[in-house]
Amino acid sequence: MAAESPMAYPEADVDRVLTALSDPACRTLLSELLEPLTAQDLDDRCDLSTSTVYRKLDLLTESGLVEKRVTLTPNHTHTTEYRITFDELTLSLDDDGRLACPIGLGK
């Protein structure tokens, strides 16, 4: 009898996750997202062009590895922050022999 996971995690699109993780710029952004940051914060911290930061954030968001949150600032303007959506990431084979990628949420 297989042990059950303590939490049920949503299934990510394996191709999108692997595409994002294989991209050095995406990995750079992930390594900076230990706390929620704006695209401008990431642009300031990373040696990437502004357009690359936005393109890679889109890829990371579409893959489910990063989420985008719009918040209201104290001066009543909107700001968009990005944050990692996972604590752990695993690849496994499902019962049909296909790759599965549950994203361990909790951050």
N, C-alpha and C positions, 0 to 999 in steps of 0.2 A: 504494500500500500504506500503510495507516494505521500510525502509530507505536504500539507497545505501551507501556502504562503500566509503569513499573518494578515496581509492586506491585499486586496484586489487592486491591481494597478491598471490603468488604461493602456490599451495596445497602441503603440506608435507605428507609423508607416516606416517600415524597416529601411526602404530605399532612401527616403528623405533623411532619416536619422544618419545613415551611413554616409550619404552625400555631405551632410553638414559636418559630421565628425572628420571626414577625410579632407576637409578644406582648412588649410593652415590659418586663414583669417578668421574663420568661425571659431576655431580652437582658441585663438588669441582673445576673441571677445568673451568666450565662455570663461576663460581664466581670469578675466577682469570682473566678471559678474558675481563676485562673492557677496555683493550687496546690490540692491536695486540702483541702477544708473540710467541716466538719460543718454541719448545718442551723442549729444555734445560732450558729456563726461567721457564716454568711450572714445570719441574722436580725439579728445585732449590726451587721453592716457595711452592710446595705441598708435603705432606708426602705420596708420592706414588712412587713405583718403576718406573724406566725408561721404562720398557716394558709395565707396566700398563698405563703410560701416553700415549705412542704411540697407544696402543690398544684402549683406550678410545677416543683419538683424531680421530681415524679411525671411531669409532662408531658415534661420534658427527658429523663428516664430512658426513658420509653416511646418517645420519638422516636429514641433511640440516641445522642443528643448528649452525654449524661452517664451515667456509671455509678456505682453505689452499691457501696461496699465496707465490710464489717463487719470491724473489727480489734479485737484484744485490747490493752487499755492496760496499762501497767506494774503498775497496781493490780488487774489481772485482771477489769476490767469491759469490756464491749463498747462500742465507739463506731462510728458509721456516718459515713463520709466520702464525699463526692461529688467526682468529677473529670471533666473534659472528656475525651471519647474521640477527639477528632480533632485533626489538625494543619491540615487544609484541608477545605473543603467545596465541592463543585462540583455544578452542575446541568447536565445534558446531555440530548440526545435520543437514545434508543436506536434500533436498526435499524427498529423498528416505529413510530417517531415519538412514543413515550411519554417523558415526563420520567423521568430516572434521577438518582439522587443517591448516588454512592459516597462513603463517609465515609473520608477519609484518616487512618488510624489511626497512632499512634505516640507519643502523649503519655503 
